[in-house]
Amino acid sequence: MLDRLLHKVVSNHRVYDLVQWAAGADKVRARMAPLLNGADNQSVLDVGAGTGALRSWLPGNCRYLWMDNDPEKLQGYLSRGGGLAVLGSALQLGLANKSVDQALFFAVAHHLADAELVLAFHELARVVKHKLIFLDPIDCPTRPVSRLLWSIDRGSFPRSQEVLRGFLEESYVLEQAQVFTVLHRYFVCVARPRSTMVI
């Protein structure tokens, strides 16, 4: 009952943005900025986009496409000025093969069961021409702050860095990978879909 009430409160786009700020979104942004600079004049698909906060992290001349499955988050995105948006699922993107230059997949993986995550990675590899930028908090049961954050997170599938890397490597070649800590500890990588590899 308390879980459902908390979810309802945090689903409000204003509360959601406040929670993201409190969890250190600005510090995460500073770490991610160098990876996002390469989106000049490119199409960027943001899957699990929330209220579209990542749009402000990208170059102004990129062609940004918001995608999430939560109508409340769409309202939050539209309240920011919005833009091109698709209410949809990471499991069935509904886009043509190789139709976007880059995709962002930030803090979504821990909401998906293993089979769903594999499907989402395959779908992203199908639609992305050049690269996927991935970020997700990792399971750190020995860190008290991590245990607290996971206890209130709606995501039910925390994974280790090694497990996430294994899932990614089924569909991608990892070009960069690192772990950093803000409040959560995060695994972040830049990956190229295997289908674009020259054999």
N, C-alpha and C positions, 0 to 999 in steps of 0.2 A: 504494500500500500504506500509506504513512504517512498519507495523507489519510483512508483508511478507519479506521485505528487512532485518529486524532485525533477523527474523528466519533463513533466508538464511546465514547470517553472522555467527550466533551462531551455526549453524549446522556444520560448519567446525570444525573438531575435535580439532584442535589446539586452536581455539577461545573458544570452549566449555570448554576445560580443564582450560584455563585462567579464564573464568567466574566462574567455580567451585572453583578455588583457591581464587579469590577475594571475593566470598560469604562465605568464612570461612571453606573450606573443611578440612583443617588441624585441626581446633578446633573441628569440628564435629567428625573427626577421633579419637581424643583423648578421647572424650566422649563415643564413640562406641567400643573402643578397648577391654574393659573387656567382652563385649557381643560376640565378634568375636573370642576370644581365644579358645573357645570350639570346633573349627572345625578341630582339629588335626586328621589326617587320615580319614577325612570324605569327602563325596561328597557335594559340595556346588553349588547350582544353583543361579546365579545372574540374576534376571529378571528386565529388563529395565536397563541394565548394563552400558549404555553409552559407554565410552571409556575404561571400565574395570579398572578404578582406584581402585575399592574396592579389586581387586586381591591382591594388595600390602598391604592391611590391614589384610589379612588372614595369618594363618600359612603356611609356605612353603610346608608342606607335605599334604595339602588338595587337593582334586581333584576338580578343579574349572571349571564350565561350564558357559560361557558367553552367555547371550541371550538378544537381543534387536530387535526392528523392523526397525531400521534406518541404512541403508547401510553405511552412512557417519561415524556413530559411530563405525561400524565394522572396517572400515579402520583405525580409531584411535586406536582401540584395537589391530589390527594386527601390527600397527606401534610401539606399545609398546613391541612387541615380541609375542603377541597373545598366542594362545593355543586353546583348544577345544571351538568352538563357534557355535551357532545356530542363524540364522536370523529368528526371529519368534515373536509371540505375546503372551502376558500374558493371553489372552482370550482363547487360544487354544495351550497349551504347547507342545503337541505332544510327551510326555514322558509317560512311563508306570507308573501305580499306584505304589506308595511308592518306586520310583526309585532313589530318592536323599535323603541324610540324612538331609540336611538343605537347606533353601532358604533365599535369601536376596531380599527384595522388598523396595528399597530406592528411595524416591522422585519420585514415579510413580503414586500414587493414585490420585493426583490432576490433572493428565492428563486424567482421566477416568470418564465418567458419572456414575451415581449411579448403573445402571444395569450392566455396564461393570466392575465396581469395585467388585460387588458381584460375578460375573462370575470369575474374576481373583482370588479372594480369594478362591472360590470353587476349581478351577483348582490347585492352589498351595496346598490346603489341600489334594487334591487327590494324588499328586506326592511326597509330603514330608513325610518322615518317622518320624522325630523327632521334628524339630522346624522351625518356620518362624521368622526371625528378620525383623521387619518393622520399617520404618522411613518415615515421611512425614511432610512438614511444615504445620502449622495449621493457620487457618484464625484468625487474630487478628486485626479487623478493627480500634481499638482505638490506635494502635501503628503506628506512622508515618513511621518508617522504614519498617514495614510489608506491609503497603499500597503501598509504593514505590516498594518493591520487587515484590508484586503481580501484579503491573501495567506492569511490563516488563516480567513476567513469561509467558511461552507458555501455562501453565496449566490453564484450565478454570474452575476448580472445587475445589476451596479452601474449606476446611471443618473444623469444630471445633474438638477438641479432643474428645468430647462426641459422635459426629456423627461417627468419625473414629472407636472409640471403639465399637460402636453398630454394625457397619458392620463386624468388626473383630470377635466379639463374636458370630456371626451366624455360623462360621466355626471353631473357635479356642477357647481354654482356654488360657487366658492371664496369663502368669506366672510372668512377670515383666512388668511394664509400668511406664513411666516417661515423663516429659516435661522439655526441656531445651532450652536456648536461645543462639544463636550465633548472626547472624543478623536476620534470621528468628527465629521464635519460633517453635520447633519441638516436635512432639509426637513420641515416640519410644517405642516399646514393643518387648518382646520375647513371642511367642505364640506356643502352641502345638495343632496340628490338632485334632479336636474332635473325629475323626475316630480312633485315637490311644488310646483313653481313655479306662480304664478298668472299665467295668460296673458290 
